Amino acid sequence: MSIQKRFSSQDLERIKAAVRTAEDKISGEIVPVFVEKSDIYTISLYRGFLAFAALAFLAIILFDRYANYFQDLAVYDPLMIFLWVVMVGMLGALITHYVDPLKRLMMSQTHLDRATRQRAENAFLEEEVFATRHRTGIMIFVSFFEREVIVMADRGISKVVEQKEWDKLVRGITQNIKQGKVTEGIEAAILRSGEILLEKGFIKTKDDVNELRDDLRME
């Protein structure tokens, strides 16, 4: 599923309205960023190839050893065995490319975590979350394939707000996503972010301007 198909125009308006509401009383800027995948995970295709190739080779061995009634169908030509193994391996790589649960299975959690963190850091720079007058930008980053949420605050906020506040926010978003309440989850997280900043003294001043756009970024 493409990231655009996850949200209707009404969903996008709700998220945009939530950002406006959250920022109405605070001096910070809240930037929601959603991506379908944080990486293309090319290595998963090689692993899919090797896994299916190994299964094909194992199947040939078992067939040769136990299928006594199909001796006429047995293939002992090494070249044919090699071709069968390669073809099944290529099929496995193709299936892995298109089937997300299988692709996820081929990856370690460490690899997924590292890719998500790197993509979030890139998004923080690409969306210029840091480009606020008092360094009070905060990004809520969601990567659906990895099922991970990361909240990144600029230094003006991070030196005041403890990480446990953002960890609690992440848990709330994750729970809502698992229940299929994606828009509700991100909407609640945005509003809660505004409340946290208000509690920590990030009060909107008279000369405050909207430095970053309010809509959801989908990459």
C-alpha positions as CSV (number, residue, x, y, z in Angstrom):
1,M,0.0,0.0,0.0
2,S,1.3,3.4,-0.9
3,I,1.5,6.0,1.9
4,Q,-1.0,8.3,0.1
5,K,-3.7,5.6,0.1
6,R,-3.6,5.3,3.9
7,F,-5.2,8.8,4.3
8,S,-8.3,10.4,2.9
9,S,-8.5,14.1,2.3
10,Q,-10.6,14.3,5.5
11,D,-7.8,12.6,7.4
12,L,-5.3,15.0,6.2
13,E,-7.4,18.0,7.1
14,R,-7.9,16.5,10.6
15,I,-4.2,16.2,11.1
16,K,-3.6,19.7,9.8
17,A,-6.2,21.1,12.1
18,A,-4.7,19.3,15.0
19,V,-1.3,20.9,14.3
20,R,-2.9,24.3,14.1
21,T,-4.7,23.7,17.4
22,A,-1.6,22.4,19.2
23,E,0.5,25.3,18.0
24,D,-2.1,27.9,18.8
25,K,-0.8,28.5,22.3
26,I,2.8,27.4,22.1
27,S,6.0,28.7,20.6
28,G,7.0,25.3,19.1
29,E,6.5,23.8,15.7
30,I,5.1,20.3,15.3
31,V,5.9,18.4,12.1
32,P,4.2,15.0,11.4
33,V,6.1,12.9,8.9
34,F,4.9,9.5,7.6
35,V,6.7,7.1,5.3
36,E,5.8,3.7,4.0
37,K,9.3,2.2,4.4
38,S,12.5,3.6,5.8
39,D,14.6,1.6,3.4
40,I,14.3,-0.6,0.3
41,Y,16.1,-3.4,2.2
42,T,17.9,-4.9,-0.8
43,I,19.6,-7.4,1.4
44,S,16.2,-9.0,2.1
45,L,16.0,-10.1,-1.6
46,Y,19.3,-11.9,-1.3
47,R,18.2,-13.6,1.8
48,G,14.9,-14.5,0.1
49,F,16.8,-16.0,-2.8
50,L,19.1,-18.0,-0.5
51,A,16.2,-19.2,1.7
52,F,14.1,-20.4,-1.3
53,A,17.1,-21.9,-3.0
54,A,18.0,-23.9,0.1
55,L,14.4,-25.1,0.4
56,A,14.5,-26.2,-3.3
57,F,17.7,-28.1,-2.8
58,L,16.4,-29.8,0.3
59,A,13.2,-30.7,-1.6
60,I,15.3,-32.3,-4.3
61,I,17.3,-34.4,-1.7
62,L,14.1,-35.5,0.0
63,F,12.4,-36.4,-3.3
64,D,15.4,-38.4,-4.4
65,R,15.7,-40.2,-1.1
66,Y,12.0,-41.0,-0.3
67,A,10.0,-40.8,-3.4
68,N,10.5,-44.4,-4.5
69,Y,7.4,-44.4,-6.7
70,F,8.6,-41.5,-8.8
71,Q,12.0,-42.7,-9.8
72,D,11.2,-42.0,-13.5
73,L,10.8,-38.3,-12.6
74,A,14.1,-38.1,-10.7
75,V,16.7,-35.7,-12.1
76,Y,20.4,-36.5,-11.6
77,D,21.8,-34.0,-14.0
78,P,23.8,-31.5,-11.9
79,L,23.1,-28.8,-14.3
80,M,19.4,-29.3,-14.1
81,I,19.5,-29.4,-10.3
82,F,21.5,-26.1,-10.4
83,L,19.0,-24.5,-12.7
84,W,16.0,-25.6,-10.6
85,V,17.7,-24.3,-7.4
86,V,18.5,-20.9,-9.1
87,M,15.0,-20.5,-10.6
88,V,13.3,-21.2,-7.2
89,G,15.7,-18.8,-5.5
90,M,14.8,-16.1,-8.0
91,L,11.2,-16.7,-7.4
92,G,11.8,-16.4,-3.7
93,A,13.6,-13.0,-4.2
94,L,10.6,-11.8,-6.3
95,I,8.1,-12.9,-3.7
96,T,10.1,-11.3,-0.9
97,H,10.2,-8.0,-2.9
98,Y,6.4,-7.9,-3.1
99,V,5.3,-9.5,0.2
100,D,6.0,-7.2,3.1
101,P,5.5,-9.8,5.9
102,L,8.1,-12.0,4.2
103,K,10.5,-9.1,3.6
104,R,10.2,-8.2,7.3
105,L,10.9,-11.8,8.3
106,M,14.1,-11.7,6.3
107,M,15.4,-8.6,8.3
108,S,16.7,-8.5,11.9
109,Q,15.0,-6.1,14.3
110,T,18.4,-4.4,14.7
111,H,18.6,-3.6,11.0
112,L,15.0,-2.3,11.0
113,D,15.6,-0.1,14.0
114,R,18.8,1.3,12.5
115,A,17.2,2.0,9.1
116,T,14.2,3.7,10.8
117,R,16.4,5.9,12.9
118,Q,18.5,6.9,9.9
119,R,15.4,7.7,7.9
120,A,14.0,9.8,10.7
121,E,17.2,11.8,11.1
122,N,17.2,12.4,7.3
123,A,13.6,13.6,7.5
124,F,14.4,15.9,10.3
125,L,16.9,17.6,8.1
126,E,14.9,17.4,4.9
127,E,11.8,19.0,6.4
128,E,14.0,21.6,8.1
129,V,12.5,20.9,11.5
130,F,15.6,22.6,13.0
131,A,14.9,25.8,11.1
132,T,13.0,27.7,13.8
133,R,14.1,30.8,15.5
134,H,14.5,29.2,19.0
135,R,15.2,25.7,17.9
136,T,11.7,24.5,19.1
137,G,10.7,22.1,16.3
138,I,9.5,18.7,17.0
139,M,8.9,15.9,14.5
140,I,6.6,12.9,14.9
141,F,7.9,10.3,12.5
142,V,6.0,7.1,11.6
143,S,7.4,4.3,9.4
144,F,4.6,1.8,8.6
145,F,6.6,-1.2,7.2
146,E,8.8,-1.3,10.3
147,R,5.9,-0.5,12.6
148,E,8.0,2.1,14.4
149,V,7.4,5.6,15.7
150,I,10.1,8.1,16.6
151,V,9.7,11.5,18.2
152,M,12.6,13.9,17.6
153,A,12.8,17.3,19.3
154,D,15.2,20.1,18.5
155,R,17.7,21.1,21.2
156,G,15.5,24.0,22.4
157,I,12.9,21.4,23.5
158,S,15.1,18.4,24.3
159,K,17.0,20.2,27.0
160,V,13.7,20.9,28.8
161,V,11.4,17.9,28.1
162,E,12.5,14.5,29.4
163,Q,12.7,11.6,26.9
164,K,10.1,9.6,29.0
165,E,7.5,12.1,27.8
166,W,8.1,11.3,24.2
167,D,8.3,7.6,24.9
168,K,4.8,7.7,26.4
169,L,3.7,9.6,23.3
170,V,5.3,6.9,21.1
171,R,3.4,4.1,22.9
172,G,0.1,5.9,22.4
173,I,0.6,6.3,18.7
174,T,1.8,2.7,18.3
175,Q,-1.3,1.3,20.2
176,N,-3.7,3.3,18.0
177,I,-1.9,2.2,14.8
178,K,-2.2,-1.5,15.9
179,Q,-6.0,-0.9,16.4
180,G,-6.3,0.7,12.9
181,K,-6.8,4.2,14.3
182,V,-4.0,5.8,12.5
183,T,-5.5,9.3,12.1
184,E,-6.9,9.3,15.6
185,G,-3.5,8.2,17.0
186,I,-1.5,10.9,15.3
187,E,-4.1,13.5,16.0
188,A,-4.0,12.7,19.7
189,A,-0.2,12.7,19.7
190,I,0.0,16.1,18.1
191,L,-2.4,17.6,20.6
192,R,-0.6,16.0,23.5
193,S,2.7,17.4,22.1
194,G,1.2,20.9,22.3
195,E,0.1,20.2,25.9
196,I,3.6,19.0,26.9
197,L,5.3,22.1,25.5
198,L,2.7,24.4,27.1
199,E,3.3,22.7,30.5
200,K,7.1,23.2,30.0
201,G,6.7,26.9,29.4
202,F,6.8,27.1,25.6
203,I,4.1,29.8,25.6
204,K,3.3,31.6,22.3
205,T,4.6,35.2,22.2
206,K,3.0,38.2,20.4
207,D,5.7,38.2,17.8
208,D,5.5,34.4,17.2
209,V,5.0,33.4,13.5
210,N,4.2,30.0,11.9
211,E,7.6,29.0,10.7
212,L,6.8,25.5,9.3
213,R,3.7,24.4,7.4
214,D,1.1,22.5,9.3
215,D,0.2,19.6,6.9
216,L,1.3,16.0,7.2
217,R,4.5,15.2,5.2
218,M,4.2,11.9,3.3
219,E,7.4,10.5,1.8
